[in-house]
Amino acid sequence: MLKTLLRDSRALGVLAVPLILTQLAQVALTTTDTVMMGFLGTTELAAGGLAIVIFNQLRTMGVGLVTSVGNQIATAAALAERAADESDGNAGERAQDEVRSIVRASMAVATLAGLAGAVLMILIGQALTWLGQDAEVVDLTQTMLFALAPGLLPCLWFQAVRQFTVGMRRPQALLQITIASIAVNAGLNWILIHGTFGLPRLGLTGVGIATSGVYLLSFLALYFSAKKDKELAPLLTLDLTKADAATVKRLVGLGVPIAATYGSEAGFFSITALMAGSFGPDALAAHTAVNQLVYIVFQVAVGLSHAASINVSRELALGNHDDARRIKNTALACAAAVMAVVGLLYLTIPRLVLAPFLDSGSDQALTIATQLLIVTAFLQFFDCAQNIGVGLLRGLDDTKSGFRITLIGYWAVGLPASWLLAYALNLDTLGIWLGLLTGLATTAVLLLRRYSSSLTRHEQAHAAPAVA
């Protein structure tokens, strides 16, 4: 049993580790923008932060639209591999044509989502004045949104090509490109903010232009990297005029529930932040600090979820239902090991963990945050498990169940539990996080149960007919 678990963990880690490190590097990218904006002043930081929140909400939902591409590619690639093993040239060529069709369709979906998102971003910026925001902040936010909007298109192109490379189980270039983008982003930010090398001093707008430029450079770097790969190059075709309408429709049908799930989760955590703010600045500061820690560690879950999802698609295409069943246990075991180490740090050295996020002079905020870390040490197990559950279901091409279950867990269980514990039982911010734990635990249990039952039905549906 242990030997099998270690073997499966190594196989999962080959795909998961580059994805986890890439996710962490992307967090560093947004952190760099925030630090640079802070140098400009409080008003600029407020405006830039608001612009990035709007951009990230639309970007996250756009990413959701193309997330299923990796699973579709993995399925087609596995069929091509099986055809090669069976020396079935016709089946292999059909499978490769399917990969090319999915790539073209994914770029079409990314293009449509990028254009629509850019327009929506500008419209939201124009509506900020009606939402009671400070006039100076609104002006700066609108200017930055104009600079960020063009970057959404190459950002989603990058995600489409990323899903292609992940589905083909060749994600290694992702990490190198993302790490390089951090340095390029910091350099461009500095140059454009301060107007060095004779360029105009653009201030906050420079941050937006730098971010859009980095997304474009990242897409080009990933595209040309894939084109140099002998296995990937023949399959990476970006002629949108040949995009198959039926494939586009299929990707949109799978992607819309994923985008809605991502948006729902973001909204769930945003409302809990508003609830924390009702208990005062110290409570909100503590909530924000701990939430950032959760967000950073959550990237481990994202990487494991994507890797498990891709592997499930591959094993099902090959008819290996037992292997697909083991992937769930392997991913959860890997997640539990990481979360146990992180949780131990939260419980033993909470002040050191919180030091980068909270001023040591704010004793009340530090006390609240320390209490929240105790809850978080357990919450992160369920947060990771529910994200893996969504990925496993995506491996079955079941994105609608994931969305429905997260609605139940987040909104029907988690949010009412947070309100009850925080206000009715007077547990304040601690109650909010206990409610979050309850909602995430419910979601995790329901998702994993759904995967097990769906996998059993899938196995029965694809069982070989009995011989008379």
Legacy VTK file of the C-alpha trace (Angstrom):
# vtk DataFile Version 3.0
C-alpha trace
ASCII
DATASET POLYDATA
POINTS 468 float
0.000 0.000 0.000
2.728 2.479 1.024
4.822 1.555 -2.003
1.864 2.178 -4.300
1.117 5.507 -2.619
4.727 6.674 -3.007
4.761 5.620 -6.660
1.474 7.402 -7.383
2.654 10.477 -5.458
5.780 10.718 -7.590
3.692 10.419 -10.757
1.314 13.138 -9.531
4.189 15.335 -8.376
5.814 15.397 -11.819
2.841 17.429 -13.029
1.752 19.065 -9.769
5.056 20.562 -8.570
5.668 22.789 -11.646
2.028 23.919 -11.455
2.263 24.708 -7.729
5.467 26.697 -8.176
3.918 28.517 -11.145
0.882 29.462 -9.045
3.135 30.746 -6.240
5.161 32.754 -8.758
1.945 34.351 -10.053
1.117 35.409 -6.484
4.541 37.057 -6.348
3.682 38.878 -9.592
0.575 40.534 -8.135
2.418 41.226 -4.877
5.080 43.139 -6.830
2.383 45.364 -8.353
0.926 46.053 -4.896
4.315 46.955 -3.417
5.105 49.284 -6.328
1.740 51.024 -6.008
2.366 51.515 -2.300
5.435 53.597 -3.129
3.217 56.097 -4.963
0.998 56.943 -1.985
-2.183 55.922 -0.179
-4.594 57.252 -2.819
-2.701 55.518 -5.626
-2.601 52.279 -3.636
-6.361 52.456 -3.020
-7.094 53.177 -6.699
-4.649 50.588 -7.996
-5.949 47.994 -5.558
-9.515 48.617 -6.712
-8.481 48.328 -10.373
-6.661 45.054 -9.725
-9.676 43.635 -7.859
-11.877 44.361 -10.899
-9.263 42.996 -13.311
-8.684 39.846 -11.250
-12.402 39.085 -10.953
-12.818 39.186 -14.744
-9.492 37.433 -15.336
-10.397 34.621 -12.935
-13.719 33.990 -14.635
-12.051 34.139 -18.059
-9.498 31.574 -16.913
-12.395 29.379 -15.794
-13.754 29.376 -19.350
-10.592 27.699 -20.695
-9.699 25.537 -17.689
-11.424 22.447 -19.107
-9.143 22.622 -22.152
-6.403 20.764 -20.281
-8.747 17.844 -19.588
-9.948 17.686 -23.179
-6.360 17.736 -24.455
-5.320 15.034 -21.952
-8.135 12.757 -23.129
-7.292 13.197 -26.817
-3.541 12.799 -26.156
-4.150 9.558 -24.224
-6.182 8.179 -27.132
-3.354 9.103 -29.519
-0.893 7.337 -27.231
-3.036 4.210 -27.095
-3.424 4.238 -30.872
0.367 4.413 -31.221
0.763 1.433 -28.887
-1.763 -0.506 -30.958
-0.163 0.649 -34.249
-3.495 2.122 -35.316
-2.388 5.001 -37.526
-5.889 6.175 -38.451
-7.032 6.398 -34.823
-3.820 8.196 -33.893
-4.292 10.789 -36.628
-7.918 11.365 -35.574
-6.810 11.905 -31.977
-4.129 14.385 -33.051
-6.653 16.233 -35.217
-8.879 16.430 -32.134
-6.028 18.042 -30.163
-5.515 20.618 -32.911
-9.247 21.336 -33.008
-9.353 21.844 -29.231
-6.362 24.218 -29.370
-7.975 26.356 -32.066
-11.307 26.392 -30.252
-9.652 27.306 -26.937
-7.925 30.286 -28.552
-11.260 31.368 -30.029
-12.920 31.151 -26.604
-10.009 33.031 -25.008
-10.233 35.757 -27.667
-13.973 36.248 -27.221
-13.667 36.242 -23.417
-10.724 38.650 -23.532
-12.504 41.168 -25.747
-15.774 40.961 -23.802
-13.924 41.193 -20.482
-11.929 44.238 -21.597
-15.098 46.092 -22.599
-16.819 45.095 -19.345
-13.785 46.253 -17.366
-14.027 49.741 -18.857
-17.791 49.894 -18.249
-17.352 48.881 -14.590
-14.761 51.619 -14.220
-17.234 54.169 -15.549
-19.865 52.948 -13.061
-17.631 53.417 -10.000
-18.782 57.022 -9.553
-22.338 55.768 -8.925
-21.082 53.416 -6.200
-20.077 56.174 -3.792
-16.317 55.939 -4.308
-13.988 58.909 -3.762
-13.746 61.022 -6.947
-9.929 61.125 -7.012
-9.707 57.381 -6.473
-12.255 56.775 -9.257
-10.299 58.908 -11.739
-7.073 57.027 -11.041
-8.856 53.658 -11.113
-10.447 54.386 -14.482
-7.094 55.404 -15.964
-5.447 52.217 -14.728
-8.304 50.063 -16.022
-7.761 51.514 -19.506
-4.130 50.403 -19.235
-5.014 46.951 -17.862
-7.871 46.146 -20.277
-5.665 45.309 -23.318
-3.685 42.886 -21.144
-6.683 40.620 -20.579
-6.510 39.286 -24.138
-2.892 37.972 -24.059
-3.486 36.861 -20.456
-6.243 34.482 -21.601
-4.259 33.440 -24.681
-1.466 32.462 -22.287
-3.944 30.444 -20.220
-5.220 28.608 -23.315
-1.692 27.621 -24.375
-0.900 26.783 -20.751
-3.801 24.331 -20.615
-2.546 22.788 -23.861
0.944 22.198 -22.426
-0.478 20.882 -19.143
-2.870 18.544 -20.970
0.098 17.228 -22.938
1.906 16.734 -19.601
4.733 19.108 -20.560
4.322 22.132 -18.225
7.987 22.709 -17.371
8.403 25.950 -19.374
5.515 27.531 -17.420
7.574 27.936 -14.255
10.592 29.434 -15.998
8.471 31.938 -17.901
6.449 32.954 -14.830
9.573 33.496 -12.717
11.147 35.566 -15.497
7.940 37.614 -15.742
8.285 38.679 -12.088
11.649 40.311 -12.776
10.454 41.846 -16.064
7.300 43.176 -14.366
9.281 44.790 -11.533
11.682 46.398 -14.016
8.940 47.725 -16.291
6.981 49.001 -13.295
9.970 50.985 -12.070
10.812 52.375 -15.505
7.271 53.421 -16.398
6.304 54.683 -12.942
9.335 56.963 -12.603
9.991 57.720 -16.275
13.590 56.505 -16.453
15.630 56.307 -19.696
13.898 59.449 -20.954
10.413 57.924 -20.885
7.447 59.925 -19.527
6.648 59.562 -15.816
3.383 57.583 -15.895
2.845 56.801 -12.211
-0.051 54.422 -11.572
-0.836 54.120 -15.295
2.671 52.754 -15.751
1.809 49.813 -13.497
-1.144 48.949 -15.728
0.885 49.247 -18.932
3.674 47.133 -17.436
1.206 44.436 -16.399
-0.399 44.312 -19.860
3.051 44.207 -21.455
4.160 41.325 -19.240
1.057 39.307 -20.132
1.826 39.780 -23.831
5.494 38.844 -23.399
4.542 35.797 -21.296
2.144 34.561 -23.972
4.748 34.985 -26.711
7.402 33.251 -24.609
5.143 30.259 -23.895
3.983 30.046 -27.507
7.511 30.043 -28.964
8.687 27.654 -26.254
5.949 25.211 -27.259
6.809 25.687 -30.922
10.367 24.546 -30.186
9.056 21.327 -28.598
9.000 18.552 -31.230
5.972 16.911 -29.615
3.935 20.082 -29.093
4.772 22.079 -32.229
2.742 20.027 -34.771
-0.342 20.278 -32.574
-0.204 24.001 -31.713
-2.236 25.670 -34.450
-3.712 29.106 -33.815
-5.660 29.718 -37.036
-8.932 30.958 -35.523
-10.659 30.964 -38.914
-10.574 27.147 -38.741
-12.028 26.941 -35.220
-14.770 24.320 -35.124
-18.062 25.765 -33.874
-19.116 22.514 -32.194
-15.827 22.301 -30.270
-16.114 25.941 -29.231
-19.632 25.265 -27.987
-18.435 22.211 -26.042
-15.626 24.162 -24.351
-17.984 27.001 -23.454
-20.504 24.499 -22.046
-17.795 23.011 -19.823
-16.176 26.354 -19.017
-19.169 28.453 -17.950
-19.848 26.404 -14.770
-16.122 26.573 -13.895
-16.103 30.350 -14.388
-19.247 30.611 -12.258
-17.642 28.443 -9.556
-14.552 30.658 -9.450
-16.720 33.772 -9.308
-18.911 32.284 -6.586
-15.917 31.408 -4.414
-14.419 34.879 -4.846
-17.753 36.451 -3.895
-18.055 34.190 -0.843
-14.713 35.330 0.540
-15.415 38.982 -0.370
-18.615 38.988 1.715
-16.812 37.478 4.707
-14.282 40.322 4.429
-17.152 42.838 4.650
-18.472 40.952 7.677
-15.050 41.115 9.350
-14.904 44.850 8.686
-18.095 45.319 10.703
-16.118 44.398 13.838
-13.599 47.196 13.380
-10.220 47.901 11.741
-8.288 45.427 13.916
-10.639 42.591 13.011
-10.448 43.455 9.310
-6.649 43.682 9.429
-6.455 40.269 11.138
-8.908 38.773 8.648
-6.958 40.212 5.693
-3.613 38.920 6.974
-4.858 35.382 7.593
-6.808 35.362 4.336
-3.597 36.227 2.452
-1.845 33.296 4.126
-4.699 31.002 3.092
-4.492 32.356 -0.453
-0.765 31.626 -0.684
-1.084 28.085 0.670
-4.160 27.571 -1.537
-1.856 27.582 -4.561
-0.671 24.127 -3.455
-4.280 22.957 -3.718
-4.641 24.541 -7.154
-1.571 22.728 -8.464
-2.655 19.382 -7.017
-6.197 19.886 -8.300
-5.060 20.591 -11.873
-2.610 17.678 -11.853
-5.184 15.244 -10.435
-7.784 16.467 -12.926
-5.500 15.962 -15.920
-4.462 12.508 -14.707
-8.099 11.450 -14.218
-8.930 12.487 -17.799
-5.955 10.525 -19.059
-6.706 7.342 -17.075
-10.384 7.328 -18.041
-9.462 7.711 -21.710
-7.290 4.631 -21.292
-10.063 2.785 -19.434
-8.126 2.621 -16.139
-10.899 3.262 -13.608
-8.968 1.806 -10.669
-6.086 4.183 -11.353
-8.546 7.090 -11.586
-9.954 6.055 -8.203
-6.474 5.972 -6.653
-5.691 9.461 -7.929
-8.218 10.884 -5.473
-6.542 9.198 -2.512
-3.060 10.152 -3.696
-3.953 13.817 -4.190
-5.673 14.022 -0.794
-2.719 12.311 0.924
-0.242 14.756 -0.661
-2.462 17.687 0.314
-2.819 16.420 3.873
0.959 16.098 4.257
1.569 19.679 3.129
-1.317 21.098 5.171
-0.126 19.253 8.291
3.291 20.900 8.052
1.751 24.333 7.435
-0.765 23.849 10.248
2.013 22.914 12.654
3.744 26.209 11.869
0.495 28.108 12.493
0.065 26.471 15.894
3.671 26.676 17.104
5.021 29.991 15.753
1.945 32.112 14.920
3.601 35.491 15.564
6.488 34.696 13.239
4.067 33.550 10.535
2.030 36.759 10.864
5.021 39.122 11.093
5.165 39.956 7.338
1.490 40.964 7.317
0.755 42.690 10.636
2.462 45.545 12.444
3.791 44.245 15.750
2.390 47.377 17.427
-1.190 46.304 16.682
-1.661 43.953 19.643
-5.420 43.528 19.187
-5.133 42.615 15.497
-2.304 40.211 16.295
-4.363 38.535 19.034
-7.346 38.074 16.721
-5.158 36.781 13.887
-3.487 34.274 16.218
-6.914 32.889 17.130
-7.863 32.678 13.469
-4.698 30.722 12.695
-5.885 27.947 15.024
-9.044 27.602 12.920
-7.049 27.957 9.703
-4.773 25.062 10.655
-7.830 22.805 10.208
-9.717 24.857 7.606
-6.938 24.454 5.030
-7.372 20.665 4.937
-10.953 21.150 3.768
-10.128 24.085 1.495
-7.537 21.959 -0.280
-9.836 18.909 -0.397
-12.740 20.833 -1.936
-10.511 22.294 -4.644
-9.178 18.825 -5.447
-12.789 17.594 -5.551
-13.689 20.210 -8.174
-10.670 19.145 -10.233
-11.518 15.450 -9.989
-15.039 16.082 -11.248
-13.611 18.181 -14.061
-11.600 15.105 -15.038
-14.969 13.391 -15.584
-16.129 16.365 -17.699
-18.587 17.086 -14.893
-18.314 20.830 -14.262
-21.987 21.479 -13.473
-22.041 19.274 -10.348
-19.009 21.108 -8.986
-20.765 24.444 -9.414
-24.013 23.260 -7.801
-22.220 21.712 -4.838
-20.091 24.794 -4.194
-23.249 26.902 -4.201
-24.643 24.665 -1.464
-21.428 24.582 0.556
-20.534 28.271 0.267
-23.882 30.008 0.253
-26.431 27.626 1.826
-24.124 26.373 4.606
-20.980 28.476 4.966
-22.404 31.995 4.842
-25.362 31.362 7.193
-23.015 29.537 9.592
-20.625 32.507 9.560
-23.470 34.935 10.290
-24.907 32.761 13.074
-21.573 32.191 14.801
-20.292 35.739 14.351
-23.401 37.754 15.244
-25.996 35.558 16.945
-23.437 33.733 19.125
-21.167 36.804 19.463
-17.991 35.058 18.344
-17.132 37.977 16.039
-14.332 37.323 13.525
-13.598 33.915 15.009
-17.206 32.969 14.242
-16.776 34.052 10.618
-13.840 31.687 10.203
-15.600 28.837 11.969
-18.415 29.366 9.470
-15.901 29.317 6.619
-14.538 26.033 7.954
-18.066 24.598 8.118
-18.861 25.639 4.557
-15.599 24.357 3.112
-15.881 21.043 4.994
-19.420 20.539 3.693
-18.303 21.360 0.153
-15.329 18.983 0.348
-17.400 16.053 1.603
-20.112 16.545 -1.024
-17.634 16.942 -3.895
-15.578 13.871 -2.996
-18.716 11.754 -2.541
-19.981 12.968 -5.897
-16.707 12.005 -7.564
-16.782 8.487 -6.139
-20.384 7.886 -7.225
-19.850 9.480 -10.666
-16.722 7.404 -11.246
-18.634 4.227 -10.374
-21.392 5.143 -12.856
-18.774 5.971 -15.492
-17.139 2.584 -14.967
-20.460 0.764 -15.257
-21.393 2.695 -18.386
-18.080 1.817 -20.065
-17.882 -1.792 -18.860
-17.277 -4.361 -21.573
-20.491 -6.149 -22.605
-20.815 -9.672 -21.357
-19.917 -12.433 -23.835
-22.894 -14.664 -24.653
LINES 1 469
468 0 1 2 3 4 5 6 7 8 9 10 11 12 13 14 15 16 17 18 19 20 21 22 23 24 25 26 27 28 29 30 31 32 33 34 35 36 37 38 39 40 41 42 43 44 45 46 47 48 49 50 51 52 53 54 55 56 57 58 59 60 61 62 63 64 65 66 67 68 69 70 71 72 73 74 75 76 77 78 79 80 81 82 83 84 85 86 87 88 89 90 91 92 93 94 95 96 97 98 99 100 101 102 103 104 105 106 107 108 109 110 111 112 113 114 115 116 117 118 119 120 121 122 123 124 125 126 127 128 129 130 131 132 133 134 135 136 137 138 139 140 141 142 143 144 145 146 147 148 149 150 151 152 153 154 155 156 157 158 159 160 161 162 163 164 165 166 167 168 169 170 171 172 173 174 175 176 177 178 179 180 181 182 183 184 185 186 187 188 189 190 191 192 193 194 195 196 197 198 199 200 201 202 203 204 205 206 207 208 209 210 211 212 213 214 215 216 217 218 219 220 221 222 223 224 225 226 227 228 229 230 231 232 233 234 235 236 237 238 239 240 241 242 243 244 245 246 247 248 249 250 251 252 253 254 255 256 257 258 259 260 261 262 263 264 265 266 267 268 269 270 271 272 273 274 275 276 277 278 279 280 281 282 283 284 285 286 287 288 289 290 291 292 293 294 295 296 297 298 299 300 301 302 303 304 305 306 307 308 309 310 311 312 313 314 315 316 317 318 319 320 321 322 323 324 325 326 327 328 329 330 331 332 333 334 335 336 337 338 339 340 341 342 343 344 345 346 347 348 349 350 351 352 353 354 355 356 357 358 359 360 361 362 363 364 365 366 367 368 369 370 371 372 373 374 375 376 377 378 379 380 381 382 383 384 385 386 387 388 389 390 391 392 393 394 395 396 397 398 399 400 401 402 403 404 405 406 407 408 409 410 411 412 413 414 415 416 417 418 419 420 421 422 423 424 425 426 427 428 429 430 431 432 433 434 435 436 437 438 439 440 441 442 443 444 445 446 447 448 449 450 451 452 453 454 455 456 457 458 459 460 461 462 463 464 465 466 467
